Amino acid sequence: MEASRYPDGSITYPGHPYGPGGREPVGTVDLSEYGAEVVTWTTSTATPPGVREPNTIAIVEFDVDGEPVRAIGQVTTEDVEIGDEVRPVYCPELRDPEAGIREPASQEWDGFRFEPIE
């Protein structure tokens, strides 16, 4: 879960070729090493082909050395509330590669979900 750090100190996820100040990244930050707080969440019951149903997703905010970094992603459970602490966990398949119209080998299917920290 790699974010980009820019010369002005800002961090974005996902990374971009140019940051908020119009400058190229100077480094990366592995967000999977940090916990985050749920800012808001929702549960979708009408998901795209191959995506689990229901599918709870959240916007979370990491604090990386005082710099806020937001990300959106699936949550491992439906039992989530605003303010909950979560951590990113690797998932080899966020959706079923055989369920869509794209050739399965044409893209990556892995990524991260957010798991509540107890």
C-alpha angles and dihedrals in degrees: 000000000000122000126186126240120209133204092259090058096254121135126205133192118232095029120241132204089245127031133216091285093050092253130126120254118273097197148340137255123209103223091190086078091062137068121230140199124239109245095180139335143192138189121229117207095178102061131173118263112292096015116117117257122251095030117191114200130180142193107227133186124218122199107217108182091322094315114116116226121184128203136174126217150127120298121223093229140030089229101089134127137189108274095028116139114237139175130208115254125189118249120190093207123026089177139008108274091206095056100068134070095247123093104261093229091054096080145016119265101189130091142121135303126193118247123194115247110228 
